[in-house]
Amino acid sequence: MVSIKSQSEIQNIKAASQVVALIHKELAKIIKVGITGKMLDKMAAQIIKENNAIPSFLNYHGFPATICVSVNEQLIHGIPNDKPFKMNDIVKIDAGAAVNGYHADAAFTMCVGGKPTPEQAKLINVTKESLNKAIAIIAPGVRIGDISNTIQTYVESEGFYLPTSYTGHGIGKKLHEDPAIPNVGKPNTGIKLQSGMTICIEPMVQTTTDKILVLSDKWTVVAADKQQTAHFEHTILVTNDGCEVLTILNENQKNNEECN
């Protein structure tokens, strides 16, 4: 059942979103050669604690860490470990936090060393741009299938692939709520967005196949082709005339700058 959020609920989700945005900002500063996923996880846990929030992912269905750190062919749900990052590793950070029982969730991808190859740059840029294109159409009355098709049409036109086993989602009192928001779909299908809905859109993009595998840890999802992958995500509020991207730090945010 889709939940329309009250103003007090929205304020809590906005507060949680700012914690997630801060995690992204601070972790992006230190992702470099020699840093490990566990170092990032420790910093994320500290940021959450300092901001009077709680981690959304830790112990969620048994997940053993505060954030997901997925490297190279790992697409999502990577468990932070002690393996140092190498130059040109592609690192995906997915973070979630809750304030007063309300969640926010967002992910970003970056290349270690800051000098991606042309192929890496295209993969990262196409994934991020597909999210931006989806955000740009969000408004009351837009259907879930329109979001899905916007992502699919752009990503596939650039020669990349979208696994279908994992989707975006609603968010609020629960980390994952209705509706599911696939990255592949047909326009003018699915439920219509309504003002007051809070949703997460998260394109996950692979290089030569849409097939995935789950590792023996029962969490880490990897591309079956073992090629590098990318993942971006924002928590978004549907407003009366468009939307607001909540998981951007307020210091940099212009209201609705990416929305209709």
Salt bridges, closest charged atoms under 4 A:
GLU26 OE2 - LYS29 NZ 3.29
ASP82 OD2 - LYS38 NZ 3.63
ASP89 OD1 - LYS86 NZ 3.60
ASP105 OD2 - HIS169 NE2 3.18
GLU129 OE2 - LYS133 NZ 3.96
GLU158 OE1 - LYS122 NZ 3.91
GLU177 OE1 - LYS5 NZ 3.29
GLU202 OE2 - HIS169 NE2 3.44
GLU202 OE1 - HIS231 NE2 2.79
ASP210 OD1 - LYS211 NZ 3.11
GLU233 OE2 - HIS169 NE2 3.50
GLU244 OE1 - LYS14 NZ 3.39
GLU251 OE2 - LYS25 NZ 2.68
